[in-house]
Structure formats: C-alpha cells, structure tokens
C-alpha cells in the first residue's frame, strides 16, 4: 500500500487527506457527490448555513447505509439458511 496526499474541497472548504493510492478515485468521487448533493439541497430547501445542508446529506446517506446493511443482513441470513439446508441434505445422503 502506497499512501498519497491529496486536497479535496467539500462545501467550499479544502481538506488535505492522506489516503491509500487505490482509494483516490473513490474519495474524489465521494467529495464530488457530496458537493453535487449540497448544491441540489441548496436549490430546494431553505437553510441558515451549509452546516444545515451537510447535516441533511449525512442523514440521507446514513439512512441509505443502514437500509443497505439491513438488506445485506437479510440476504446473508437467507444464504446461511439455504447453505445449512443443502448441508443437511448432503449429510443425509452420505
């Protein structure tokens, strides 16, 4: 793993980050996604400052992440059940 220092801008603020070189594209894309979401929220909602918009973006992405985790856990549980069932079938026919 090679580290890389980059500058990104989020909500008109510059941040200097040291990341793994392999993460650069994803980190830059994440910053761009946040900035685009910020612009969209600014057009559609009233706000006092960018902190309000960033809080709404954090809430939206956290909600989506929790939903994805719930779906992942459900699918993992179903797969585990199926594998256990297949294991039982194979054990019965030995």
Order of alpha helices (4+ residues) and beta strands (2+ residues): beta-beta-alpha-alpha
